[in-house]
Amino acid sequence: MMDPELECFNSHTGKSEGYGELTHGFTFKCSLGLARRLLSAKAPVLSALGEQVPFEAAVGVNGRVWVNAGTPEKTILVVNAIKNSEYLDTKQSKQMVRELLGKQ
């Protein structure tokens, strides 16, 4: 079995332009609909998480998502928040992030 290799590049030029190979972190699959929402500049779950937890994420149009939040605990929290946000609206996404972080 081959280990997958992930690289981030500019889809218009095909070059890495400072991105390059994605190392560490965690990769998971999500629905294509969620992937499209995450690629939106106003993805509520990513915005809410980014206000509280420093993390990096790369989302592919094929539904593959890579996340690195520095520690396994924070990475799991970010992954769970993203997965759980699929059917939530903006307000619900923000509330979920607050609850996951233990902030009411």
PDB file as gemmi writes it, atoms N, CA and C in Angstrom:
CRYST1    1.000    1.000    1.000  90.00  90.00  90.00 P 1                      
ATOM      1  N   MET A   1       0.837  -1.177   0.000  1.00  0.00           N  
ATOM      2  CA  MET A   1       0.000   0.000   0.000  1.00  0.00           C  
ATOM      3  C   MET A   1       0.884   1.244   0.000  1.00  0.00           C  
ATOM      4  N   MET A   2       0.507   2.205  -0.775  1.00  0.00           N  
ATOM      5  CA  MET A   2       1.293   3.441  -0.870  1.00  0.00           C  
ATOM      6  C   MET A   2       0.751   4.475   0.098  1.00  0.00           C  
ATOM      7  N   ASP A   3       1.650   5.233   0.704  1.00  0.00           N  
ATOM      8  CA  ASP A   3       1.251   6.358   1.531  1.00  0.00           C  
ATOM      9  C   ASP A   3       0.943   7.540   0.621  1.00  0.00           C  
ATOM     10  N   PRO A   4      -0.179   8.199   0.849  1.00  0.00           N  
ATOM     11  CA  PRO A   4      -0.497   9.346  -0.001  1.00  0.00           C  
ATOM     12  C   PRO A   4       0.454  10.504   0.283  1.00  0.00           C  
ATOM     13  N   GLU A   5       0.728  11.266  -0.734  1.00  0.00           N  
ATOM     14  CA  GLU A   5       1.536  12.470  -0.592  1.00  0.00           C  
ATOM     15  C   GLU A   5       0.656  13.640  -0.991  1.00  0.00           C  
ATOM     16  N   LEU A   6       0.545  14.618  -0.117  1.00  0.00           N  
ATOM     17  CA  LEU A   6      -0.302  15.774  -0.386  1.00  0.00           C  
ATOM     18  C   LEU A   6       0.555  16.995  -0.632  1.00  0.00           C  
ATOM     19  N   GLU A   7       0.180  17.732  -1.660  1.00  0.00           N  
ATOM     20  CA  GLU A   7       0.858  18.982  -1.950  1.00  0.00           C  
ATOM     21  C   GLU A   7      -0.177  20.050  -2.221  1.00  0.00           C  
ATOM     22  N   CYS A   8       0.142  21.245  -1.822  1.00  0.00           N  
ATOM     23  CA  CYS A   8      -0.739  22.384  -2.045  1.00  0.00           C  
ATOM     24  C   CYS A   8      -0.103  23.245  -3.133  1.00  0.00           C  
ATOM     25  N   PHE A   9      -0.895  23.590  -4.153  1.00  0.00           N  
ATOM     26  CA  PHE A   9      -0.373  24.409  -5.240  1.00  0.00           C  
ATOM     27  C   PHE A   9      -1.472  25.294  -5.795  1.00  0.00           C  
ATOM     28  N   ASN A  10      -1.054  26.295  -6.522  1.00  0.00           N  
ATOM     29  CA  ASN A  10      -1.972  27.217  -7.173  1.00  0.00           C  
ATOM     30  C   ASN A  10      -2.586  26.509  -8.376  1.00  0.00           C  
ATOM     31  N   SER A  11      -3.903  26.363  -8.385  1.00  0.00           N  
ATOM     32  CA  SER A  11      -4.569  25.627  -9.461  1.00  0.00           C  
ATOM     33  C   SER A  11      -4.489  26.339 -10.808  1.00  0.00           C  
ATOM     34  N   HIS A  12      -4.224  27.633 -10.807  1.00  0.00           N  
ATOM     35  CA  HIS A  12      -4.135  28.376 -12.059  1.00  0.00           C  
ATOM     36  C   HIS A  12      -2.770  28.219 -12.730  1.00  0.00           C  
ATOM     37  N   THR A  13      -1.713  28.148 -11.908  1.00  0.00           N  
ATOM     38  CA  THR A  13      -0.367  28.072 -12.475  1.00  0.00           C  
ATOM     39  C   THR A  13       0.232  26.676 -12.384  1.00  0.00           C  
ATOM     40  N   GLY A  14      -0.290  25.839 -11.476  1.00  0.00           N  
ATOM     41  CA  GLY A  14       0.270  24.508 -11.286  1.00  0.00           C  
ATOM     42  C   GLY A  14       1.558  24.507 -10.487  1.00  0.00           C  
ATOM     43  N   LYS A  15       1.922  25.643  -9.910  1.00  0.00           N  
ATOM     44  CA  LYS A  15       3.155  25.765  -9.136  1.00  0.00           C  
ATOM     45  C   LYS A  15       2.841  25.910  -7.649  1.00  0.00           C  
ATOM     46  N   SER A  16       3.823  25.531  -6.817  1.00  0.00           N  
ATOM     47  CA  SER A  16       3.587  25.564  -5.373  1.00  0.00           C  
ATOM     48  C   SER A  16       3.527  26.982  -4.822  1.00  0.00           C  
ATOM     49  N   GLU A  17       4.264  27.897  -5.391  1.00  0.00           N  
ATOM     50  CA  GLU A  17       4.247  29.309  -4.993  1.00  0.00           C  
ATOM     51  C   GLU A  17       4.270  29.506  -3.482  1.00  0.00           C  
ATOM     52  N   GLY A  18       5.149  28.798  -2.801  1.00  0.00           N  
ATOM     53  CA  GLY A  18       5.278  28.959  -1.356  1.00  0.00           C  
ATOM     54  C   GLY A  18       4.457  27.985  -0.545  1.00  0.00           C  
ATOM     55  N   TYR A  19       3.608  27.197  -1.176  1.00  0.00           N  
ATOM     56  CA  TYR A  19       2.785  26.259  -0.434  1.00  0.00           C  
ATOM     57  C   TYR A  19       3.556  24.955  -0.222  1.00  0.00           C  
ATOM     58  N   GLY A  20       3.645  24.109  -1.215  1.00  0.00           N  
ATOM     59  CA  GLY A  20       4.438  22.887  -1.161  1.00  0.00           C  
ATOM     60  C   GLY A  20       3.760  21.720  -0.483  1.00  0.00           C  
ATOM     61  N   GLU A  21       4.590  20.761  -0.051  1.00  0.00           N  
ATOM     62  CA  GLU A  21       4.098  19.519   0.537  1.00  0.00           C  
ATOM     63  C   GLU A  21       3.460  19.775   1.905  1.00  0.00           C  
ATOM     64  N   LEU A  22       2.329  19.131   2.142  1.00  0.00           N  
ATOM     65  CA  LEU A  22       1.643  19.238   3.430  1.00  0.00           C  
ATOM     66  C   LEU A  22       2.147  18.123   4.339  1.00  0.00           C  
ATOM     67  N   THR A  23       2.794  18.506   5.414  1.00  0.00           N  
ATOM     68  CA  THR A  23       3.338  17.514   6.341  1.00  0.00           C  
ATOM     69  C   THR A  23       2.658  17.659   7.688  1.00  0.00           C  
ATOM     70  N   HIS A  24       2.760  16.610   8.482  1.00  0.00           N  
ATOM     71  CA  HIS A  24       2.121  16.554   9.798  1.00  0.00           C  
ATOM     72  C   HIS A  24       0.608  16.697   9.614  1.00  0.00           C  
ATOM     73  N   GLY A  25      -0.101  17.060  10.608  1.00  0.00           N  
ATOM     74  CA  GLY A  25      -1.534  17.254  10.484  1.00  0.00           C  
ATOM     75  C   GLY A  25      -2.309  15.966  10.250  1.00  0.00           C  
ATOM     76  N   PHE A  26      -3.547  16.117   9.839  1.00  0.00           N  
ATOM     77  CA  PHE A  26      -4.479  15.005   9.676  1.00  0.00           C  
ATOM     78  C   PHE A  26      -5.308  15.237   8.419  1.00  0.00           C  
ATOM     79  N   THR A  27      -5.545  14.195   7.662  1.00  0.00           N  
ATOM     80  CA  THR A  27      -6.341  14.268   6.440  1.00  0.00           C  
ATOM     81  C   THR A  27      -7.609  13.448   6.604  1.00  0.00           C  
ATOM     82  N   PHE A  28      -8.724  13.994   6.146  1.00  0.00           N  
ATOM     83  CA  PHE A  28      -9.993  13.262   6.197  1.00  0.00           C  
ATOM     84  C   PHE A  28     -10.833  13.601   4.980  1.00  0.00           C  
ATOM     85  N   LYS A  29     -11.868  12.803   4.765  1.00  0.00           N  
ATOM     86  CA  LYS A  29     -12.797  13.027   3.657  1.00  0.00           C  
ATOM     87  C   LYS A  29     -14.066  13.697   4.184  1.00  0.00           C  
ATOM     88  N   CYS A  30     -14.652  14.534   3.358  1.00  0.00           N  
ATOM     89  CA  CYS A  30     -15.961  15.115   3.656  1.00  0.00           C  
ATOM     90  C   CYS A  30     -16.771  15.114   2.367  1.00  0.00           C  
ATOM     91  N   SER A  31     -18.030  15.471   2.472  1.00  0.00           N  
ATOM     92  CA  SER A  31     -18.871  15.512   1.273  1.00  0.00           C  
ATOM     93  C   SER A  31     -18.404  16.640   0.354  1.00  0.00           C  
ATOM     94  N   LEU A  32     -18.740  16.526  -0.913  1.00  0.00           N  
ATOM     95  CA  LEU A  32     -18.365  17.568  -1.864  1.00  0.00           C  
ATOM     96  C   LEU A  32     -19.066  18.880  -1.546  1.00  0.00           C  
ATOM     97  N   GLY A  33     -20.273  18.789  -1.017  1.00  0.00           N  
ATOM     98  CA  GLY A  33     -21.008  19.993  -0.629  1.00  0.00           C  
ATOM     99  C   GLY A  33     -20.309  20.735   0.497  1.00  0.00           C  
ATOM    100  N   LEU A  34     -19.856  19.996   1.514  1.00  0.00           N  
ATOM    101  CA  LEU A  34     -19.128  20.626   2.615  1.00  0.00           C  
ATOM    102  C   LEU A  34     -17.805  21.194   2.107  1.00  0.00           C  
ATOM    103  N   ALA A  35     -17.120  20.472   1.238  1.00  0.00           N  
ATOM    104  CA  ALA A  35     -15.856  20.974   0.690  1.00  0.00           C  
ATOM    105  C   ALA A  35     -16.070  22.301  -0.026  1.00  0.00           C  
ATOM    106  N   ARG A  36     -17.134  22.405  -0.811  1.00  0.00           N  
ATOM    107  CA  ARG A  36     -17.422  23.660  -1.516  1.00  0.00           C  
ATOM    108  C   ARG A  36     -17.691  24.795  -0.522  1.00  0.00           C  
ATOM    109  N   ARG A  37     -18.439  24.484   0.554  1.00  0.00           N  
ATOM    110  CA  ARG A  37     -18.703  25.519   1.564  1.00  0.00           C  
ATOM    111  C   ARG A  37     -17.421  25.939   2.277  1.00  0.00           C  
ATOM    112  N   LEU A  38     -16.537  24.976   2.547  1.00  0.00           N  
ATOM    113  CA  LEU A  38     -15.278  25.302   3.216  1.00  0.00           C  
ATOM    114  C   LEU A  38     -14.372  26.144   2.326  1.00  0.00           C  
ATOM    115  N   LEU A  39     -14.484  25.973   1.023  1.00  0.00           N  
ATOM    116  CA  LEU A  39     -13.682  26.762   0.085  1.00  0.00           C  
ATOM    117  C   LEU A  39     -14.189  28.196  -0.045  1.00  0.00           C  
ATOM    118  N   SER A  40     -15.392  28.447   0.440  1.00  0.00           N  
ATOM    119  CA  SER A  40     -15.950  29.792   0.417  1.00  0.00           C  
ATOM    120  C   SER A  40     -15.157  30.686   1.372  1.00  0.00           C  
ATOM    121  N   ALA A  41     -14.981  31.942   0.977  1.00  0.00           N  
ATOM    122  CA  ALA A  41     -14.236  32.883   1.825  1.00  0.00           C  
ATOM    123  C   ALA A  41     -14.946  33.135   3.148  1.00  0.00           C  
ATOM    124  N   LYS A  42     -16.234  32.838   3.222  1.00  0.00           N  
ATOM    125  CA  LYS A  42     -17.004  33.113   4.437  1.00  0.00           C  
ATOM    126  C   LYS A  42     -17.456  31.833   5.131  1.00  0.00           C  
ATOM    127  N   ALA A  43     -16.659  30.788   5.097  1.00  0.00           N  
ATOM    128  CA  ALA A  43     -17.028  29.532   5.763  1.00  0.00           C  
ATOM    129  C   ALA A  43     -17.152  29.796   7.267  1.00  0.00           C  
ATOM    130  N   PRO A  44     -18.368  29.752   7.827  1.00  0.00           N  
ATOM    131  CA  PRO A  44     -18.567  30.155   9.222  1.00  0.00           C  
ATOM    132  C   PRO A  44     -17.792  29.317  10.229  1.00  0.00           C  
ATOM    133  N   VAL A  45     -17.693  28.017  10.005  1.00  0.00           N  
ATOM    134  CA  VAL A  45     -16.992  27.186  10.985  1.00  0.00           C  
ATOM    135  C   VAL A  45     -15.502  27.509  10.996  1.00  0.00           C  
ATOM    136  N   LEU A  46     -14.911  27.750   9.829  1.00  0.00           N  
ATOM    137  CA  LEU A  46     -13.486  28.087   9.779  1.00  0.00           C  
ATOM    138  C   LEU A  46     -13.227  29.460  10.398  1.00  0.00           C  
ATOM    139  N   SER A  47     -14.121  30.398  10.162  1.00  0.00           N  
ATOM    140  CA  SER A  47     -13.983  31.732  10.756  1.00  0.00           C  
ATOM    141  C   SER A  47     -14.079  31.662  12.273  1.00  0.00           C  
ATOM    142  N   ALA A  48     -15.080  30.931  12.768  1.00  0.00           N  
ATOM    143  CA  ALA A  48     -15.270  30.817  14.224  1.00  0.00           C  
ATOM    144  C   ALA A  48     -14.087  30.112  14.873  1.00  0.00           C  
ATOM    145  N   LEU A  49     -13.603  29.055  14.245  1.00  0.00           N  
ATOM    146  CA  LEU A  49     -12.440  28.342  14.789  1.00  0.00           C  
ATOM    147  C   LEU A  49     -11.200  29.223  14.763  1.00  0.00           C  
ATOM    148  N   GLY A  50     -11.001  29.929  13.654  1.00  0.00           N  
ATOM    149  CA  GLY A  50      -9.820  30.769  13.502  1.00  0.00           C  
ATOM    150  C   GLY A  50      -9.722  31.888  14.513  1.00  0.00           C  
ATOM    151  N   GLU A  51     -10.857  32.320  15.056  1.00  0.00           N  
ATOM    152  CA  GLU A  51     -10.849  33.353  16.088  1.00  0.00           C  
ATOM    153  C   GLU A  51     -10.338  32.822  17.418  1.00  0.00           C  
ATOM    154  N   GLN A  52     -10.389  31.512  17.612  1.00  0.00           N  
ATOM    155  CA  GLN A  52     -10.052  30.916  18.907  1.00  0.00           C  
ATOM    156  C   GLN A  52      -8.846  29.977  18.884  1.00  0.00           C  
ATOM    157  N   VAL A  53      -8.612  29.304  17.760  1.00  0.00           N  
ATOM    158  CA  VAL A  53      -7.578  28.272  17.678  1.00  0.00           C  
ATOM    159  C   VAL A  53      -6.718  28.524  16.444  1.00  0.00           C  
ATOM    160  N   PRO A  54      -5.398  28.650  16.611  1.00  0.00           N  
ATOM    161  CA  PRO A  54      -4.554  28.772  15.419  1.00  0.00           C  
ATOM    162  C   PRO A  54      -4.447  27.421  14.709  1.00  0.00           C  
ATOM    163  N   PHE A  55      -4.744  27.403  13.422  1.00  0.00           N  
ATOM    164  CA  PHE A  55      -4.662  26.161  12.658  1.00  0.00           C  
ATOM    165  C   PHE A  55      -4.455  26.467  11.180  1.00  0.00           C  
ATOM    166  N   GLU A  56      -4.014  25.444  10.451  1.00  0.00           N  
ATOM    167  CA  GLU A  56      -3.885  25.521   9.005  1.00  0.00           C  
ATOM    168  C   GLU A  56      -4.819  24.478   8.418  1.00  0.00           C  
ATOM    169  N   ALA A  57      -5.387  24.782   7.267  1.00  0.00           N  
ATOM    170  CA  ALA A  57      -6.260  23.830   6.598  1.00  0.00           C  
ATOM    171  C   ALA A  57      -6.105  23.979   5.093  1.00  0.00           C  
ATOM    172  N   ALA A  58      -6.201  22.854   4.412  1.00  0.00           N  
ATOM    173  CA  ALA A  58      -6.229  22.844   2.950  1.00  0.00           C  
ATOM    174  C   ALA A  58      -7.416  21.983   2.546  1.00  0.00           C  
ATOM    175  N   VAL A  59      -8.245  22.522   1.674  1.00  0.00           N  
ATOM    176  CA  VAL A  59      -9.462  21.838   1.250  1.00  0.00           C  
ATOM    177  C   VAL A  59      -9.392  21.591  -0.242  1.00  0.00           C  
ATOM    178  N   GLY A  60      -9.643  20.349  -0.637  1.00  0.00           N  
ATOM    179  CA  GLY A  60      -9.667  20.009  -2.054  1.00  0.00           C  
ATOM    180  C   GLY A  60     -11.093  19.919  -2.560  1.00  0.00           C  
ATOM    181  N   VAL A  61     -11.293  20.220  -3.828  1.00  0.00           N  
ATOM    182  CA  VAL A  61     -12.626  20.121  -4.412  1.00  0.00           C  
ATOM    183  C   VAL A  61     -13.096  18.667  -4.468  1.00  0.00           C  
ATOM    184  N   ASN A  62     -12.181  17.726  -4.216  1.00  0.00           N  
ATOM    185  CA  ASN A  62     -12.531  16.300  -4.201  1.00  0.00           C  
ATOM    186  C   ASN A  62     -13.032  15.834  -2.829  1.00  0.00           C  
ATOM    187  N   GLY A  63     -13.156  16.758  -1.868  1.00  0.00           N  
ATOM    188  CA  GLY A  63     -13.656  16.396  -0.544  1.00  0.00           C  
ATOM    189  C   GLY A  63     -12.581  15.986   0.440  1.00  0.00           C  
ATOM    190  N   ARG A  64     -11.343  16.109   0.078  1.00  0.00           N  
ATOM    191  CA  ARG A  64     -10.246  15.813   1.007  1.00  0.00           C  
ATOM    192  C   ARG A  64      -9.859  17.091   1.734  1.00  0.00           C  
ATOM    193  N   VAL A  65      -9.693  16.962   3.051  1.00  0.00           N  
ATOM    194  CA  VAL A  65      -9.341  18.111   3.882  1.00  0.00           C  
ATOM    195  C   VAL A  65      -8.130  17.745   4.726  1.00  0.00           C  
ATOM    196  N   TRP A  66      -7.146  18.635   4.774  1.00  0.00           N  
ATOM    197  CA  TRP A  66      -5.964  18.476   5.622  1.00  0.00           C  
ATOM    198  C   TRP A  66      -5.999  19.565   6.672  1.00  0.00           C  
ATOM    199  N   VAL A  67      -5.757  19.186   7.930  1.00  0.00           N  
ATOM    200  CA  VAL A  67      -5.779  20.136   9.043  1.00  0.00           C  
ATOM    201  C   VAL A  67      -4.548  19.917   9.911  1.00  0.00           C  
ATOM    202  N   ASN A  68      -3.938  21.021  10.342  1.00  0.00           N  
ATOM    203  CA  ASN A  68      -2.840  20.965  11.307  1.00  0.00           C  
ATOM    204  C   ASN A  68      -3.045  22.100  12.298  1.00  0.00           C  
ATOM    205  N   ALA A  69      -3.252  21.744  13.567  1.00  0.00           N  
ATOM    206  CA  ALA A  69      -3.463  22.757  14.601  1.00  0.00           C  
ATOM    207  C   ALA A  69      -2.354  22.739  15.647  1.00  0.00           C  
ATOM    208  N   GLY A  70      -1.255  22.112  15.346  1.00  0.00           N  
ATOM    209  CA  GLY A  70      -0.114  22.142  16.252  1.00  0.00           C  
ATOM    210  C   GLY A  70      -0.023  20.974  17.214  1.00  0.00           C  
ATOM    211  N   THR A  71      -1.139  20.623  17.842  1.00  0.00           N  
ATOM    212  CA  THR A  71      -1.160  19.481  18.764  1.00  0.00           C  
ATOM    213  C   THR A  71      -2.251  18.513  18.320  1.00  0.00           C  
ATOM    214  N   PRO A  72      -2.124  17.239  18.672  1.00  0.00           N  
ATOM    215  CA  PRO A  72      -3.179  16.278  18.310  1.00  0.00           C  
ATOM    216  C   PRO A  72      -4.543  16.665  18.873  1.00  0.00           C  
ATOM    217  N   GLU A  73      -4.577  17.173  20.095  1.00  0.00           N  
ATOM    218  CA  GLU A  73      -5.856  17.537  20.721  1.00  0.00           C  
ATOM    219  C   GLU A  73      -6.559  18.653  19.952  1.00  0.00           C  
ATOM    220  N   LYS A  74      -5.809  19.683  19.614  1.00  0.00           N  
ATOM    221  CA  LYS A  74      -6.409  20.801  18.877  1.00  0.00           C  
ATOM    222  C   LYS A  74      -6.785  20.402  17.453  1.00  0.00           C  
ATOM    223  N   THR A  75      -5.960  19.550  16.841  1.00  0.00           N  
ATOM    224  CA  THR A  75      -6.265  19.082  15.486  1.00  0.00           C  
ATOM    225  C   THR A  75      -7.561  18.283  15.486  1.00  0.00           C  
ATOM    226  N   ILE A  76      -7.742  17.405  16.461  1.00  0.00           N  
ATOM    227  CA  ILE A  76      -8.977  16.621  16.573  1.00  0.00           C  
ATOM    228  C   ILE A  76     -10.167  17.542  16.783  1.00  0.00           C  
ATOM    229  N   LEU A  77     -10.010  18.558  17.601  1.00  0.00           N  
ATOM    230  CA  LEU A  77     -11.102  19.509  17.850  1.00  0.00           C  
ATOM    231  C   LEU A  77     -11.506  20.197  16.552  1.00  0.00           C  
ATOM    232  N   VAL A  78     -10.526  20.664  15.780  1.00  0.00           N  
ATOM    233  CA  VAL A  78     -10.822  21.354  14.521  1.00  0.00           C  
ATOM    234  C   VAL A  78     -11.496  20.401  13.529  1.00  0.00           C  
ATOM    235  N   VAL A  79     -10.973  19.175  13.413  1.00  0.00           N  
ATOM    236  CA  VAL A  79     -11.557  18.196  12.494  1.00  0.00           C  
ATOM    237  C   VAL A  79     -13.001  17.900  12.885  1.00  0.00           C  
ATOM    238  N   ASN A  80     -13.248  17.670  14.169  1.00  0.00           N  
ATOM    239  CA  ASN A  80     -14.611  17.375  14.620  1.00  0.00           C  
ATOM    240  C   ASN A  80     -15.556  18.547  14.352  1.00  0.00           C  
ATOM    241  N   ALA A  81     -15.078  19.769  14.587  1.00  0.00           N  
ATOM    242  CA  ALA A  81     -15.920  20.938  14.328  1.00  0.00           C  
ATOM    243  C   ALA A  81     -16.269  21.032  12.846  1.00  0.00           C  
ATOM    244  N   ILE A  82     -15.290  20.807  11.984  1.00  0.00           N  
ATOM    245  CA  ILE A  82     -15.546  20.879  10.539  1.00  0.00           C  
ATOM    246  C   ILE A  82     -16.553  19.807  10.133  1.00  0.00           C  
ATOM    247  N   LYS A  83     -16.331  18.578  10.560  1.00  0.00           N  
ATOM    248  CA  LYS A  83     -17.246  17.493  10.196  1.00  0.00           C  
ATOM    249  C   LYS A  83     -18.654  17.751  10.718  1.00  0.00           C  
ATOM    250  N   ASN A  84     -18.767  18.244  11.949  1.00  0.00           N  
ATOM    251  CA  ASN A  84     -20.084  18.467  12.549  1.00  0.00           C  
ATOM    252  C   ASN A  84     -20.807  19.684  11.974  1.00  0.00           C  
ATOM    253  N   SER A  85     -20.104  20.532  11.232  1.00  0.00           N  
ATOM    254  CA  SER A  85     -20.717  21.755  10.722  1.00  0.00           C  
ATOM    255  C   SER A  85     -21.504  21.555   9.435  1.00  0.00           C  
ATOM    256  N   GLU A  86     -21.467  20.375   8.879  1.00  0.00           N  
ATOM    257  CA  GLU A  86     -22.031  20.166   7.544  1.00  0.00           C  
ATOM    258  C   GLU A  86     -23.474  20.648   7.393  1.00  0.00           C  
ATOM    259  N   TYR A  87     -24.309  20.393   8.369  1.00  0.00           N  
ATOM    260  CA  TYR A  87     -25.730  20.752   8.244  1.00  0.00           C  
ATOM    261  C   TYR A  87     -26.124  21.904   9.166  1.00  0.00           C  
ATOM    262  N   LEU A  88     -25.136  22.677   9.616  1.00  0.00           N  
ATOM    263  CA  LEU A  88     -25.412  23.795  10.516  1.00  0.00           C  
ATOM    264  C   LEU A  88     -25.363  25.114   9.767  1.00  0.00           C  
ATOM    265  N   ASP A  89     -26.188  26.063  10.203  1.00  0.00           N  
ATOM    266  CA  ASP A  89     -26.108  27.403   9.625  1.00  0.00           C  
ATOM    267  C   ASP A  89     -25.026  28.193  10.365  1.00  0.00           C  
ATOM    268  N   THR A  90     -24.856  29.450  10.022  1.00  0.00           N  
ATOM    269  CA  THR A  90     -23.787  30.267  10.595  1.00  0.00           C  
ATOM    270  C   THR A  90     -23.888  30.361  12.108  1.00  0.00           C  
ATOM    271  N   LYS A  91     -25.069  30.679  12.600  1.00  0.00           N  
ATOM    272  CA  LYS A  91     -25.266  30.840  14.051  1.00  0.00           C  
ATOM    273  C   LYS A  91     -24.993  29.521  14.780  1.00  0.00           C  
ATOM    274  N   GLN A  92     -25.494  28.436  14.244  1.00  0.00           N  
ATOM    275  CA  GLN A  92     -25.288  27.127  14.875  1.00  0.00           C  
ATOM    276  C   GLN A  92     -23.810  26.721  14.853  1.00  0.00           C  
ATOM    277  N   SER A  93     -23.110  27.042  13.771  1.00  0.00           N  
ATOM    278  CA  SER A  93     -21.685  26.723  13.672  1.00  0.00           C  
ATOM    279  C   SER A  93     -20.887  27.464  14.747  1.00  0.00           C  
ATOM    280  N   LYS A  94     -21.180  28.741  14.916  1.00  0.00           N  
ATOM    281  CA  LYS A  94     -20.478  29.535  15.927  1.00  0.00           C  
ATOM    282  C   LYS A  94     -20.769  29.006  17.328  1.00  0.00           C  
ATOM    283  N   GLN A  95     -22.029  28.641  17.595  1.00  0.00           N  
ATOM    284  CA  GLN A  95     -22.398  28.096  18.899  1.00  0.00           C  
ATOM    285  C   GLN A  95     -21.681  26.769  19.144  1.00  0.00           C  
ATOM    286  N   MET A  96     -21.609  25.911  18.141  1.00  0.00           N  
ATOM    287  CA  MET A  96     -20.931  24.629  18.281  1.00  0.00           C  
ATOM    288  C   MET A  96     -19.462  24.830  18.627  1.00  0.00           C  
ATOM    289  N   VAL A  97     -18.795  25.762  17.948  1.00  0.00           N  
ATOM    290  CA  VAL A  97     -17.377  26.024  18.228  1.00  0.00           C  
ATOM    291  C   VAL A  97     -17.203  26.501  19.664  1.00  0.00           C  
ATOM    292  N   ARG A  98     -18.084  27.407  20.124  1.00  0.00           N  
ATOM    293  CA  ARG A  98     -18.005  27.871  21.515  1.00  0.00           C  
ATOM    294  C   ARG A  98     -18.154  26.700  22.483  1.00  0.00           C  
ATOM    295  N   GLU A  99     -19.095  25.805  22.201  1.00  0.00           N  
ATOM    296  CA  GLU A  99     -19.310  24.666  23.091  1.00  0.00           C  
ATOM    297  C   GLU A  99     -18.127  23.699  23.061  1.00  0.00           C  
ATOM    298  N   LEU A 100     -17.553  23.455  21.882  1.00  0.00           N  
ATOM    299  CA  LEU A 100     -16.398  22.568  21.796  1.00  0.00           C  
ATOM    300  C   LEU A 100     -15.201  23.129  22.568  1.00  0.00           C  
ATOM    301  N   LEU A 101     -15.092  24.450  22.576  1.00  0.00           N  
ATOM    302  CA  LEU A 101     -13.988  25.086  23.286  1.00  0.00           C  
ATOM    303  C   LEU A 101     -14.306  25.336  24.756  1.00  0.00           C  
ATOM    304  N   GLY A 102     -15.520  24.974  25.159  1.00  0.00           N  
ATOM    305  CA  GLY A 102     -15.911  25.154  26.564  1.00  0.00           C  
ATOM    306  C   GLY A 102     -16.222  26.579  26.933  1.00  0.00           C  
ATOM    307  N   LYS A 103     -16.583  27.407  25.942  1.00  0.00           N  
ATOM    308  CA  LYS A 103     -16.905  28.813  26.194  1.00  0.00           C  
ATOM    309  C   LYS A 103     -18.384  29.021  25.900  1.00  0.00           C  
ATOM    310  N   GLN A 104     -19.108  29.528  26.844  1.00  0.00           N  
ATOM    311  CA  GLN A 104     -20.545  29.750  26.659  1.00  0.00           C  
ATOM    312  C   GLN A 104     -20.818  31.159  26.322  1.00  0.00           C  
TER     313      GLN A 104                                                      
END                                                                             
